Amino acid sequence: MQPQEPVTGDTPPPPGGAAPVAASAAPVKKPRNRRLRLWLALGAGIVALLCLGGVGVAVLLYDEETKIERADPDQVTSSFLRAYLVNRSDDEAALYSCKSDAQLGQIASLRTEMVDREQNFGTTVTAVWESLRVSGTTDGSTSVSVDLVITGSKGGQQVSSRTEPWMFGLLDQDGWRVCSATRKA
């Protein structure tokens, strides 16, 4: 027994002949251009690689710009003073101070005095430094002499100023770090 074909109302095409074209048939679609898709995919890949390369360059530049320099004792001392006395940030100053056993009590007293004067007298107390002098380096330690100029001002007018000589002891602990601060007599 042969399977029967369903009756659809259309006549089957004659054997070996072409199927009749219906009047209501949809227009023949143009085949997609594979070459265009290949070029678009190639262009998108190149753009993606350029973006990834740009991100890599941006990360390297950011890392270089934000790297903490501890190669020069005088630069580390200056950075420590800026962080501790100007910005008054213990977290920032910790980047430039010894990892343990730092003897910074005298410089802490100076900063406390500056803050107290501001609160008690309604002044602005600032510190600047000059004459950074590095003494001889031996066995991973050195000292830096600094003249600190502490100035008080009120209403834009200077009301007081004094210069204090200070000595900072530094150790080479994965770069130079301030380990002691002593006011010289």
C-alpha positions in Angstrom: 0.0 0.0 0.0 1.3 3.4 -0.9 0.9 6.4 1.3 -1.6 8.9 0.1 -0.6 12.5 -0.4 -2.8 15.0 1.3 -5.2 16.8 -1.0 -4.5 20.6 -0.9 -6.4 21.7 -3.8 -3.4 22.4 -5.9 -2.4 20.2 -8.7 0.9 18.4 -8.2 3.7 19.5 -10.6 4.1 17.4 -13.6 7.0 14.9 -13.4 10.2 16.4 -14.5 8.7 19.8 -14.9 8.9 23.0 -13.0 6.3 23.9 -10.4 3.7 26.4 -11.6 4.2 29.9 -10.4 1.3 31.2 -8.3 0.2 34.7 -8.9 0.2 35.5 -5.2 3.7 34.3 -4.4 6.0 36.6 -2.4 8.8 38.3 -4.2 12.1 36.4 -4.2 14.4 37.7 -1.4 17.8 38.8 -2.3 20.4 36.6 -0.6 22.2 38.3 2.3 25.6 39.8 1.6 28.0 37.6 3.5 30.9 39.8 2.6 29.3 42.9 4.3 28.7 40.9 7.5 32.3 39.8 7.4 33.6 43.4 7.1 31.2 44.6 9.9 32.4 41.8 12.2 36.0 42.6 11.4 35.5 46.3 12.0 33.7 45.6 15.3 36.6 43.3 16.4 39.2 46.0 15.6 37.2 48.6 17.5 36.9 46.3 20.5 40.7 45.6 20.5 41.4 49.4 20.3 39.1 50.0 23.2 40.8 47.3 25.3 44.2 48.7 24.4 43.0 52.2 25.4 41.9 50.9 28.7 45.3 49.2 29.3 47.1 52.4 28.5 44.8 54.4 30.8 45.5 52.0 33.7 49.2 52.2 33.1 49.2 56.0 33.0 47.0 56.2 36.1 49.3 53.8 38.0 52.4 55.8 37.0 50.8 59.1 38.1 49.6 57.9 41.4 52.7 55.9 42.3 54.2 57.0 45.7 57.8 58.0 45.2 60.1 57.1 48.0 63.4 57.2 46.2 64.8 60.5 47.6 64.9 61.2 51.3 64.3 65.0 50.9 61.3 64.3 48.7 59.8 61.9 51.2 60.4 64.4 54.0 58.6 67.1 52.0 55.7 64.8 51.1 55.4 63.7 54.8 55.3 67.4 56.0 52.7 68.2 53.4 50.5 65.3 54.4 51.0 65.8 58.2 51.1 69.6 58.7 49.4 71.0 55.6 46.7 68.4 54.8 46.6 67.1 58.4 45.9 63.6 57.2 47.3 60.8 59.3 46.4 58.3 56.6 48.3 60.1 53.9 51.3 60.7 56.3 51.4 57.0 57.0 52.4 56.4 53.4 55.6 58.2 54.1 56.3 57.1 57.7 57.9 54.0 59.2 55.8 50.9 59.3 56.5 50.5 63.0 58.3 52.2 65.9 58.0 55.7 64.5 59.0 58.4 67.0 56.8 61.3 65.8 55.6 62.7 69.1 57.3 66.1 68.8 55.8 66.8 65.3 52.4 65.6 66.6 52.7 68.2 69.4 53.5 70.9 66.8 50.4 70.0 64.8 48.3 69.9 68.0 49.6 73.4 68.9 48.7 74.6 65.4 45.2 73.3 65.6 44.7 74.7 69.2 45.9 78.2 68.1 43.5 78.2 65.3 40.6 77.3 67.6 41.6 79.5 70.5 42.5 82.7 68.5 40.4 82.3 65.4 43.6 82.4 63.2 44.9 80.3 60.4 48.2 78.6 61.1 50.2 77.3 58.3 53.6 75.6 58.0 56.0 75.8 55.1 59.5 74.4 54.9 62.7 75.4 53.4 66.4 74.4 53.2 65.9 70.6 53.1 69.4 69.2 53.6 70.2 65.5 53.4 73.1 64.2 55.5 75.2 61.1 54.7 73.4 57.9 54.1 74.7 54.8 55.9 73.3 51.3 56.3 69.9 52.3 54.9 69.4 55.3 57.2 69.8 59.0 56.7 68.6 62.3 58.2 67.1 65.4 56.7 67.4 68.9 58.3 64.5 71.2 57.6 63.7 74.8 58.6 59.9 74.9 59.4 58.3 78.3 59.1 55.1 78.5 61.1 52.9 81.5 60.3 49.7 82.7 61.9 47.3 84.9 60.1 43.9 86.5 60.8 41.7 88.2 58.3 44.4 87.9 55.6 47.0 89.7 57.8 50.0 87.9 59.2 50.0 88.1 63.0 52.9 85.9 63.9 55.8 83.9 62.3 58.6 81.8 63.6 61.2 79.5 62.1 62.2 76.2 63.8 65.0 73.9 62.8 64.0 70.2 62.7 65.8 66.9 62.1 64.0 64.0 60.4 65.4 60.5 60.6 64.6 58.2 57.7 65.1 54.5 57.1 65.0 52.6 53.8 62.1 50.3 54.2 61.1 49.5 50.7 61.8 53.1 49.9 62.6 56.0 52.3 60.3 56.5 55.2 60.3 59.1 58.0 60.9 57.3 61.4 61.6 60.2 63.7 61.1 64.0 63.9 63.0 66.1 66.4 63.0 69.8 67.0 66.6 71.1 67.3 67.4 73.5 70.1 
